[in-house]
Amino acid sequence: MAILVNGERIEDQAIQGEAMRLQQSGAGPEAADMATRHLVDQVLMRQEASRRAYAVSPAEIEQGLHRLFMENGGREAFLQRHRLSEADEPMLREHVVISRRIEKLIDDTCANVPAPAAEAVRGYFDGHAAEFVQPLRVRASHVVKRPSGPEDEETFAVLCQVRQRLQAGEDFATVAAECSDCHSEPGGDLGFFAKGQMVPGFEAVAFSMQTGEVSPVFVTQFGLHVMQVTDREEPRPLDFAE
């Protein structure tokens, strides 16, 4: 059921989606309660940050966008992971403004709060161990070509040749630099990602492959791809140092 937070609705669909994300990260039966707490906390912080109307300069917005893209493997990788396009940039800028206001709220709130004792930090970690889990992740590189139309056989043929070259042992980064339409990720390397971070079609291929395997040519809304999974990390609990 939906939850009202100072008149703002958190729909049940959003709670279920957050719970699913937490379950994919290793949370157990408590995922639904954790999801509700997370979303309520987010709404409360955003509401208070908006009420205080912290100023966010154009330079801060540009810095925030740059950081957002760089932390997610570059602009192209970020848009792909979150199923966005260039037309969504105004929404991303608003997201940066909200995030920056929340950061300022946290800074103000914590300015005079003493740092917690090491024992308290360790106690919290031990009492919430289920929340500190690294999910299954894969690392992949890809070559992407944007077709000129729905029946662009020439682009498909180029990707088939790319796949043959990779299967013959050519260096992926070299082939990607030569053939890919996306150059925001060096050598086509997308880094590690978990389920839920890429568009469904891309994710389905990535998590069905073995390390070192080269995919067939496949299509997403971003174009035609050839992918190679280069590493894989199984789910594991995070230790305290991490």
Secondary structure, DSSP 4 states (H G I P E B T S, - for coil): --EEETTEEE-HHHHHHHHHHHHHTT--TTHHHHHHHHHHHHHHHHHHHHHHT----HHHHHHHHHHHHHTTTSHHHHHHHTT--GGGHHHHHHHHHHHHHHHHHHHHHHTTPPPPPHHHHHHHHHHTGGG-EEPPEEEEEEEEE--SSTT-HHHHHHHHHHHHHHHTT--HHHHHHHH-S--SSGGGEEEEEETTSS-HHHHHHHTTSPTTPBPPPEEETTEEEEEEEEEEE--EEPPTT-
